[in-house]
Amino acid sequence: MNTTTIRKATLADLPAVHELVRELAIYEESEAAFTATLEDYTRDFQAGRFEVLVAETESAGIIGMAFYYMTYSTWKGPMLWLEDFVVKAAHRGSGAGQLLFDAYVEEARQRGCRLVKWQVLDWNEPALNFYRRQQAIIETNWWSGKIFLTDSAQTNL
């Protein structure tokens, strides 16, 4: 039996995390917009700007991750923002995603958060179905806004 283990990522896991984010960018047809480097990840991970949970198996290594950070909802209080959540295509349906998501929600509970939040693309039916099974509220009345502060960050996003 090939058991999936969930654990907090270490510095040594960042190359695998970076590649999972690239896989997600490709899936979302936005690879050119993925400009954060492994050096960026390393610097910011060491500075505590984000944390990652990884899913791994003995035979395949790291097969998924949940990339998150603390933030604050002015309406609700402490919140854990899920920036990216991905399981390698070959391992989807294995239960690894559910284990990762449950660990992320539990991390938020342990930190005293009042909610967890993330974004999902409106066309990503597999992800939307997953979140609906979690009893998530999928908001369709809020639009995202952003301003890029560097030219290199603007590519295709």
N, C-alpha and C positions, 0 to 999 in steps of 0.2 A: 504493500500500500504506500502511495506517495502522498504523505500528509503535507498540507499547506500550513506554514507557520507565519504568524504576523508578529513583527517586531519593529522597534524604532530604528530608523536608518542611522548609519554611522557615516563618517567622512568617506570611508572606503566604498560605500554604496552609491555615491553620487554619480559615477559614470553610468551605472545601470539606470538610475533615476533619470538622468539627462537623456538617455536613449529612449526610455519609455515616453518622455514628453515629446521627443521627436516623432515617435510612432503615433502618438495622439495627434500631433500637428499634421502628419501625413493623412491620417484618417479624416481629419477635418478639412483636408485639401488646402492647407495653409502653411506648408513646410517653409516657404520663403519668409514667412512672418516670424518664425522661430529663430530669434537672434541672440538669446541669452546663451552665453558660453559656459562650458564646464568650469572655467575660472570664476565666472560670475556666481555660479552655484556654490562653489567652494568657499569663496569669500563671504557670501551672504549666509550660508549655513553656519560657518564658524562664528559669524556675528549674531546668530540667533534670530535672523529675520524670518526664517521658516523652519518647519520640521516636516519629516516624512515618515510615514509608516510603510513598510515594505511587506509584500507577501512573497514567500519563497518556498521552494520544494527542494529536497535533497538532490533530485535528479536534474532539475532545470534551473536552479538558482532563483534569482529574483524574477518573478513573473507578473508583478503588479505593484502599484504604489498609490498612496493617498498623500498629497502634498498640501499642507495647510499652515495657517498662522492665526494668531490671536488678533482680534480687532474688537470694535465696540459698536453696538447698536445704540444710537441715542434714544430709541424708543423702548428697547428691551434690556440693554445692559451688555455684559460680556458675551462675545460671540466667537466661535471658531469658524473661520472661512476656509472652505475647501477649494483650493485653487485648481488643482488637477487631480483626477482620479482615473486610473487606467489599469487594465489587465491585458496582457498580451493576447492577441487574437486566438492563438492556439489553446489558451487556458480559460477563455470565457465559457461560462456554463459549468465550471468546475466547483463553484462555491467560493472561490478565492475573493471575488468582488464583494460578496456578502460579508465574508470575514473581515475584509479591509474596512468596509463601510461601518460595520458594527464596532470595530476597534476605534475608528475615528469618532463616532458618536459617544462611545464610552470615554474617550479622552476628553471630549468637551464636558461631559458630566463631571468627571474627576476635577476639572478646572473650575467648576461652578458656573459654566456658561448657561445662558438662558435660551440660546438657539444656535443652530448650525445653519450655514447658508452656502450656496454655490450657484453657478450659472450652468445652464445646459442649452445647447443649440436646439432651435425649434424643429429641425429636421432629424434629429438623432433619436429616432423611435426606440431603439434598444435601451438607450440611457433613460429616456423618459419613462419607459415601462418599468425599468429597474427602480427608479425613484418613486414611481406611483406605488409599487409594491411595498415601499418603506413608509407609506402613508404621508409622503411629502406633499407640501403645497407647491404646486408649480404656478408661479405668478406669470401672467401674460399681460398685465397692465402696466408694468414698469419697464422703461427702456434704459439701457445702459449708456452712459456717456464716458468719454475719455479724451484726454489730450496727451499726445506724445511729446516728451520733453527732449528727445534726441532724434535726429534724422534717421539713424539706423533702426530705430524701433518701429518706424511707420510702415515698413514693407508689408503690403497686403493685409493689413489688419484694420 
